[in-house]
């Protein structure tokens, strides 16, 4: 299963992956949600889309450290 993250946070919320404040990280984790994809959806994605999803997953894992 592939997990992706997206956010609908306003652009004014600065999300720092390199040691932002714990309050900023808590807000970021609250607005980022994982996206679960079915196997067929993964097969239908382009390579570029898969790379972007992997980047979101890595950022979410680094920032929120949970599933």
FENPERA-V609807 format. One line per field, one symbol per residue. phi: phi as a letter, one per 30 degrees, with the letter a starting at -180 (. if undefined). psi: psi as a letter, one per 30 degrees, with the letter a starting at -180 (. if undefined). A space follows every 50 residues. Layout:
BEGIN
phi=???
psi=???
END
This chain:
BEGIN
phi=.ccbbbbcddddddccccjddddddddeddccbdcccdedddddddeddd dddddddddddddchbc
psi=kkklklkgklffjkjkfhhlleeeeeeefffkklkkkleeeefflleeee eeeeeeeeeeeeefhl.
END
